[in-house]
Amino acid sequence: MKTVLFYFSATGNSLKVARDLADELGEVKVLPMTKAMILPLDEKYEALGIVYPVYMFGLPLIVAEFLRKFIFEPRSYIFSVATLGGLPGRAHTLAQGILKNRDLELSAGFSVLMPGNYTPLYGAIPQERQQKMFREEKQRVRDIAGFIKERKRGIIEEKPFLINFLLYKLLYQAGSRRIPRADEGFWVKDTCTKCGICEKICPVENIKMVKGKPQWLHYCQHCMACLQWCPVEAIQYKKSTQGKKRYHHPDIIAEDIMGQ
Ligand SMILES: Cc1cc2nc3c(=O)[nH]c(=O)nc-3n(C[C@H](O)[C@H](O)[C@H](O)COP(=O)(O)O)c2cc1C
């Protein structure tokens, strides 16, 4: 194994990018971040990448935790690949800062545009636009693989810097502490069939079925996996998700996300 890729993904974009990148790079292991948190890898690697979605113009809390806890191979080439619906904010810079505190270096940070999945603000974009993005993703991943093979350093894709900085300050810095309890806003319609998919698909085991209905346990990542993968769209967030089109990457199935 030359490279290891750790992913976190709720609707499959980041998992798809991780898999495509693995195909381009060769000799890669793709592993879920959630399980690897406290375990050192038993195999040596030259390069380690993290692939994840941007949340609120910053890092998902679990990704930050991974970077704080994972036992990294000394002197390895570490890179960050963020998938995002619009703007990366300061996700890579945050990753860089956490690693720096551990005397480690983030060698490069790449951003890949994918369909957005934040249903409280917008529904899934039309199929044709999704397909166009998927075609562009393929080329983008090829380019990124080229940089990684060359062990390029110093690339941090966070343009335009000022807007990303301001949005990060406004949303992530001010609000990320409240994310774990943001699950108080989820509720379930009577159409819930008690199938339990939400419990199984939550990447951080934040959902427990109680009398056939999901209960959220307040260590949420706000990733929307429960809402997006509910087969009858019974899960809602506050008053803002009813009637909005759900999203997941067409090449990724629920079992893939459950595998985290
Ligand atoms: C809570 C939340 C916050 C998000 N914030 C941002 C953001 O700040 N900027 C952005 O471009 N996309 C944002 N998105 C969209 C996701 O980053 C994007 O759709 C990503 O590719 C989803 O990856 P996944 O399918 O692997 O979960 C957000 C999505 C969620 C659920």
The ligand as an ORCA input file, in Angstrom:
! r2SCAN-3c Opt
* xyz 0 1
  C     -24.131     20.796      7.401
  C     -23.645     21.050      6.016
  C     -22.924     22.191      5.744
  C     -22.435     22.437      4.470
  N     -21.668     23.538      4.269
  C     -21.115     23.764      3.069
  C     -20.240     24.875      2.867
  O     -19.922     25.621      3.778
  N     -19.766     25.088      1.629
  C     -20.080     24.279      0.571
  O     -19.607     24.526     -0.531
  N     -20.868     23.175      0.734
  C     -21.398     22.908      1.959
  N     -22.185     21.798      2.152
  C     -22.378     20.854      1.022
  C     -21.421     19.646      1.105
  O     -20.134     20.040      1.496
  C     -21.306     18.902     -0.223
  O     -22.529     18.617     -0.796
  C     -20.493     17.610     -0.062
  O     -19.996     17.201     -1.301
  C     -21.273     16.471      0.561
  O     -20.419     15.359      0.717
  P     -20.894     13.887      1.070
  O     -21.868     13.488     -0.025
  O     -19.656     13.079      1.014
  O     -21.530     13.914      2.391
  C     -22.698     21.523      3.413
  C     -23.460     20.385      3.682
  C     -23.920     20.131      4.966
  C     -24.706     18.867      5.231
*
